[in-house]
């Protein structure tokens, strides 16, 4: 991902100050911990990397809105988004066989406890908007209750409500070292072919208390964005993910396309489809053009 880097806390503060000066009102933080384990300790620890970054950014850049991605995959040793109950013998055999041969189960309700704990920790560190991206069932309601019980009644939730099991996440997973070590995420992320399921998932998140909703990825799912905009009257976000960014960059570096023109055309298409918020790795460059 050309131009995109993993940043230390001090460099993250500098980056946020720069993008805020360009007119970008909000950033979302993802963390890469020093150590990973099977209960995602780095996600909910009070001295976790995102918690450290949030405190530092808030102390230096007062008028920025900080979103905190709430997922466990970057912090789990196995790379899945929830607690895994697995057949250890099967997992051992999977090391020399296709990963799909491993027998495992994502334990939904136990994972919710960690997601709620992470959300409260992030809110306490200064995160303004909690953005759960894990796709566990019922997580918005559990997070809302946990935030309310901890005194964060006014902290909104931006739910990754329609997050598809996509091939466009590859560059991010490499950068965050969060590729599943066995199996895949199709049991809890959504079927790319099923728009009706997407609408139902969005509806459920809204019923549980989501203040904003998101479709991810963006460009391959413009129809989903448009359908969500037509049906739901909440702020609607779309995430132009790492693979979308990387394809445009790669084609531009081969002189196959005009980078800036295609970048702006892609962002315009997402806005035209109905997104009122766009998460994109192009934010800094787009802001310079729009200025």
HELIX and SHEET records of a PDB file:
HELIX    1   1 UNK A    9  UNK A   21  1                                  13    
HELIX    2   2 UNK A   41  UNK A   44  1                                   4    
HELIX    3   3 UNK A   49  UNK A   60  1                                  12    
HELIX    4   4 UNK A   88  UNK A   94  1                                   7    
HELIX    5   5 UNK A   99  UNK A  101  5                                   3    
HELIX    6   6 UNK A  108  UNK A  124  1                                  17    
HELIX    7   7 UNK A  139  UNK A  149  1                                  11    
HELIX    8   8 UNK A  167  UNK A  169  5                                   3    
HELIX    9   9 UNK A  170  UNK A  176  1                                   7    
HELIX   10  10 UNK A  195  UNK A  208  1                                  14    
HELIX   11  11 UNK A  219  UNK A  221  5                                   3    
HELIX   12  12 UNK A  222  UNK A  231  1                                  10    
HELIX   13  13 UNK A  242  UNK A  253  1                                  12    
HELIX   14  14 UNK A  259  UNK A  273  1                                  15    
HELIX   15  15 UNK A  283  UNK A  290  1                                   8    
SHEET    1   A 7 UNK A  26  UNK A  29  0                                        
SHEET    2   A 7 UNK A  65  UNK A  70  1                                        
SHEET    3   A 7 UNK A 129  UNK A 132  1                                        
SHEET    4   A 7 UNK A 156  UNK A 163  1                                        
SHEET    5   A 7 UNK A 212  UNK A 216  1                                        
SHEET    6   A 7 UNK A 235  UNK A 240  1                                        
SHEET    7   A 7 UNK A 277  UNK A 280  1                                        
SHEET    1   B 2 UNK A  83  UNK A  86  0                                        
SHEET    2   B 2 UNK A 104  UNK A 107 -1                                        
END                                                                             
